[in-house]
Amino acid sequence: MIEVEVYRDSLGKICEFRSQGEAFSAQHPLQVSVTALLQTAIIGLEDYLKLDPEVKEEEGRLQCKLERETFLNREIDAILETMVLGLRALERDYPEALEVREVGSGVKV
């Protein structure tokens, strides 16, 4: 089971996400897809928006925490909310192997 937690601040803005667990193997399509979505979001924050999120990677775990830049809220939201939409689509296809939870203000995507 892969678990992804998306943390939102009091305004409903994503400020952190974490993943843990492995579906089957690093080459399994679900594992590859989840990893690609999470890593692409990090690349967008770092390379496109030139932000410096706190990223921690260990075997089977990934965490990304971001101090929100108010002047880039729309761009940050576009990247992170699109990541969540992709994760939700995968969760619909693999409900037995992927769980996406939102923590915080209770805003649902």
NURO-683244 format. One record per residue: x, y, z of N, C-alpha, C, O, CB in turn. Coordinates in steps of 0.001 Angstrom, whole numbers, padded with zeros to 6 digits, always signed. Each point is the difference from the previous one (the first is absolute). Glycine has a CB too. Example, Ala and Ser with C-alpha at 12.3 -4.5 7.8 and 13.67 -1.06 7.14 Angstrom:
# NURO-683244
+013190-005690+007800-000890+001190+000000+000900+001200+000000+001036-000019+000665-002928-001154+000581+001542+002223-001966+000820+001190+000060-000770+001090+000730+000509+001108+000169+000675-001736-002314
***
This chain:
# NURO-683244
+000850-001192+000000-000850+001192+000000+000885+001241+000000+000947+000100+000780-002793-001335+000449+001532+002166-002100+000651+001310-000013-000965+000977+000661-001183+000037-000338+002528-000556-001794-000841+001300+003062-000800+001013+000665+000604+001365-000283+001203+000201+000162-001892-001830+001646-000147+002559-002229+000433+001376-000228-000866+000895+000877-001228-000074-000038+001986-000416-002362-000108+001325+003181-000708+000973+000829+000307+001389-000549+001154+000348-000250-001047-001857+002314-001161+002287-002243+000113+001366-000497-000432+000917+001139-001140-000069+000459+000698-000618-002901+001344+001537+002891-000274+000896+001126-000368+001376-000522+000664+000550-000879+000922-001836+002351-002663+001832-000909-000467+001331-000385+000061+000938+001198-000183-000413+001146-001316-000589-002907+001761+002269+001472+000020+001000+001067-001428+000468+000283-000957-000538-000556+003296+001276-000110-002474+000255+001523-001331+000479+000409-000778+000629-001155-001218+000151+000091+002134+000233+002193-000233-000016-003365-000664+000568-001177-000316-001066-001047-000533+000306-001066+001720+001848+001493-000856-003399-000117-000249-001080-000945+001093-000176-001033-000162-000769-000947-002217+001178+001286+003481+000284-000175+001120-000087-000942+000920-001159+000381+000292-000204+001178-000417+002693-001591+000574-003237-000574+000911-001108+000258+001341+000561+000451+000582+000858-000664-001754-002315-001047+001650+000967+002836+001286+000460+000531+000981-001156+000185+001180+000224+000269-002367+001654+000876+000706-003108-001288+000873-001161+000184-000680-001229-000578-001226-000106-000001+002248+001119+002081-000201-001947-002574-000528-001316-000343+001029-001050+000358+001207+000243-000024-002608+000722-001836+000886-002149+002194+000852-001120+000412-000519-001265-000650-001208-000180-000159+001763+001294+002362+000347-001975-002573-000395-001317-000482+000812-001044+000725+001133+000241+000417-001759+000681-002672+000022-002090+002398+000717-001108+000599-000581-001297-000519-001150-000064-000435+001663+001419+002492+000298-002371-002002-000421-001315-000438+000364-000236-001446+000346+000920-000742-002195-000855+002384+001763-001296-002010+000275-000380-001375-001086-000957-000433-000445-000849+000773+002945+001168-000493-002919-000177-001513-001075-000858-000494+000513-001423-000200-000482-000930+000646-000610+002907-001766+002028-002145+000264+000480-001326-000323+001513+000024-000178+000728-000707+000696-002928+000153-001780+002655+001357+000162+001431+000170-000235+000195+001369-000619-000957+000650-000421+001342-003150+000120+000852+002925+000251+000296+001328-000560-000406+000089-001468-000183+001102-000518+002084-000871+002132-002043-001361-002292-000357-000001-001418-001501-000182-000235-000448+000084-001143+002707-000994+000662-003038+000664+001522-001440-000180-000178-000604+001300-000528+000374+001081+000454-000451-002806+001412-000856+001632-002824-000574+001220-000588-000567+000986+001024+000148+001210-000176-000667-002573-001808-000118+000884+003034-000548+000916+001000+001111+000727+000741-000069+001214+000189-001927-002697+000063+003011+000755+000163+001121+000615+000711+000686+001041-000886+000331+001094+000455-000004-003211+000879-000124+001771-002575+000635+000922-000946-000863+001246-000188+000519+001115-000031+000585-003057-001141-002417+001755+001045-000906+001129-000223-000055+000940+001198+000082+001218-000164-001420-002664-001347+001200+000893+002713-000058+000831+001207+001308+000762+000164-000003+001202+000264-001587-002830+000828+002703+000925-001250+001304+000643+000128+000158+001119-001031+000509+001074+000319+000459-003228+000552-001400+001904-002092+000115+001015-001052-000824+001242+000336+000471+001121-000196-000096-002940-001491-001598+001637+002189-000827+001149+000368+000634+000812+001126+000057+001228-000073-002082-002505-000636+002497+000598+001741+000598+000705+001138+001294+000706-000398+000213+001162+000346-001235-002845+001200+001877+000979-002268+001277+000596-000405-000199+001144-000995+000735+000987+000036+000372-003198+000346-002083+002085-001258-000275+001076-000956-000465+001260+000722+000383+001108-000376-000976-002813-001369-000235+001541+002784-000425+001162+000793+001206+000672+000651+000106+001226+000002-002336-002322+000429+003131+000298+000118+001209+000557+000626+000851+000718-001036+000503+001093+000263-000528-002924+001459+000191+001233-002891+000778+000638-001074-000638+001326-000402+000704+000984-000229+000041-003246-000599-002073+002292+000739-000696+001246-000341+000248+001090+001024+000245+001154-000352-001984-002492-000798+001673+000962+002433+000250+000978+001068+001438+000497-000034+000256+001197+000128-002000-002308+001278+002679+000184-001578+001425+000367+000055+000496+000665-001283+000569+001091+000037-000228-002989+001524-000560+001241-002680+000618+000460-001248-000817+001047-000740+000568+000906-000611+000477-003118+000447-002367+002103+000210-000827+000971-000709-000264+001242+000845+000138+001125-000482-001192-003003-000774+000673+001673+002517-000317+001145+000862+001197+000489+000806-000075+001041+000653-002242-001893-000516+003417+000110-000177+001242+000380+000706-000206+000091+001513+000593+000848+000666+000131+000407-002707-001577-002145+002578-000217-000064+001436+000927-001056+000595+000622-000772-000729-003035+001511+000460+002498-000765+001569+000893-000934+000679-000784-000807+001044+000151+000219+001202+001813+001348-001577-002809-002507-000097-000745-000795+000975+000945-000921+000764+001066-000372-000492-003114+000471-000970+001639-000453+002660+000765-000952+000803-000417-001403-000448-001139-000414+000218+001310+002029+001786+000747-002336-002624-000291-001322-000547+000846-001029+000728+001214+000152+000132-001795+000827-002389-000084-002032+002728+000690-001104+000654-000400-001288-000699-001183-000286-000185+001251+001515+002410+000940-002000-002608-000257-001277-000653+000735-001109+000734+001189+000112+000300-001499+001041-002513-000406-002207+002491+000549-001221+000559-000627-001141-000775-000929+000213-000780+001284+000807+003104+000137-002212-002119-000576-001141-000689-001472-000145+000365-000340-000186+001168+002582-000953-001192-003106+001226-000971-001420-000157+000211-000715+001219+000556-001198-000064+000277+001695-002275+000061+000220+003461-000168-000610+001211+000563+000474+001240-000769+001137+000078-000465-001266-001181+002744-000781+002051-002388+000326+001299-000598-000813+001050+000736-001188-000192+000259+001704-000830-002547+000128+002128+002622-000687+001109+000669+000435+001296-000669+001182+000193-000288-001305-001461+002500-000831+002147-002458+000277+001317-000557-000796+001020+000794-001229-000061+000057+001672-000892-002372+000266+001890+002926-000633+001057+000803+000381+001334-000626+001151+000212-000382-001087-001614+002529-001037+002293-002248+000205+001255-000714-000488+001179+000818-001124+000001+000502+000904-001211-002664+001061+002197+002288-000421+001296+000549-000633+000754-001159+000667+000292-000993+001186-000232+002798-003132+000254-001682-000724+000625-001103+000506+001410-000264+000220+000778+000929-002223-002159-000370+002182+001695-001819+000353+001337-000463-001286+000631-000529-000511-000423-001037+002935-000244+000458-002952+001667+001275-001292+000575-000339-000059+000458-001447-001019-000188-000665+000769+000888+003027+001321-000104-002861-000044+000529-001358-000009-001106-001057-000238+000277-001175+001427+001748+002000-000932-003275-000423-000030-001129-000933-001131-000984+000312+000022-001131-000487+002444+001386+000205-003447+000153+001079-001058-000925+000420-000694-000689-001170-000227-001209+000050-000105+002635+001940-000004-000691-003029-000697-000605-001145+000851-001051-000674-000495-001068-000359-000749+003187+000020+002522-001827+000164+000886-000945-000657+000244-001237+000863+000017-001125-000499+001060+003032-000700-000888-001684+002501+000190-001118+000930-001254-000871-000002+000088-001225-000069+001479+002611+001513-002733-000748-001367-001257-000747-000021-000144-000805-001287-000425-001155+000037-000619+002913+001407+001392-001168-002570-000129-000709-001273+000827-001284+000016-000475-001052-000427+000087+003239-000759+001602-002103+001669+000870-001174+000039-000518-001037+000994-000150-001172-000348+002099+002618-000280-002222-001025+001858-000342-000957+001054-001424-000550-000137-000230-001175+000287+001816+002380+001207-002529-000391-001919-001366-000502-000174-000071-000960-001194-000769-000961+000029-000149+003098+000967+001708-001888-002039+000061-000933-001123+000601-001330+000451-000444-001061-000439+000669+002991-001174+000787-001881+002491+000563-001220+000574-001096-000794+000712-000108-001212-000185+002355+002343+000454-003061-000449+000546-001066-000670+000743-001029-000599-000965-000462-001121+000213+000807+002708+001725-000706-000858-002987-000942-000537-000980+000534-001283-000633-000749-000959-000188-000073+003283-000265+002100-002343+000127+000618-001204-000558-000005-001146+000993-000285-001140-000365+001712+002578-001066-001111-001140+002692-000020-001037+001035-001413-000546+000203-000180-001207+000161+002139+002309+000962-002948-000233-001130-001392-000443+000169-000435-000903-001165-000723-000976+000205+000213+003104+001065+000946-001803-002476-000321-000842-001156+000621-001387+000164-000650-001005-000285+000526+003052-001189+001360-002107+001924+000648-001292+000250-000697-000753+001123-000157-001220-000066+002334+002171-000713-002592-000225+001807-000691-000634+001124-001306-000660-000465-000361-001073+000483+001376+002773+001090-001716-001060-002507-001227-000601-000542+000301-001297-000752-000781-000951+000048-000233+003240-000230+002156-002316-000512+000371-001181-000779+000590-001119+000862-000124-001175-000344+000527+002683-001591+000232-001153+003046+000679-000974+000867-000416+000194+001465+000860+000239+000848+001095-000302-002454-003246-000035+001918-000439+000288+001368+000575-000956+001046+000098+000357+001174-002170+000553-002155+002448-002101+000572+000564-000957+000944+001483+000236+000261+000562-000583+000928-002250-001053-001699+002325+002477-000028+001445+000173+000103+000441+001435+000274+001170+000231+000306-000970-002138-001833-001118+002883+001424+000360+001403+000213-001082+000687+000814-001190-000120-000292+002481+000165-001871-000859+000676+003189-000914+000810+000806+000555+001413+000078+001151+000203+000385-001900-002222+000967-000074+002993-001718+000367+001409+000071-000874+000641+001078-001227-000011-000093+001924+000089-002381-000046+000481+003499-000724+000658+001095+000384+001464+000040+001146+000370-000257-001230-002514+001582-000899+002971-000998+000260+001422+000188-000116+000322+001471-000952-000414+000661+000095+000961-002965+001822+000189+002818+000084+000341+001418+000009+001512+000115+000696+000680-000754+000566-002818+001310-002028+002664+000378+000026+001445+000205-001371+000573+000070-000824-000418+000813+002962+000520-001967-002392+000861+000299-001232+000782+000081-001237-000769-000412-001113+000486+000200+002470+001496-000635-001202-003146-000123-001166-000780-000417-000461+000336-001394-001042-000498-000424+000375+000372+002773+001386+000941-003080-000361+000320-001365+000213-001232-000848+001060-000621+000079-000456+003049+000233-001571-002796-001115+000103-001166-000876+000185+000451-001432-000588+000983-000452-000843-002332+002008+002260+000607-002247+000227+000277-001427-000786-000983-000815+000042+000045-001229+002248+000865+001678
***
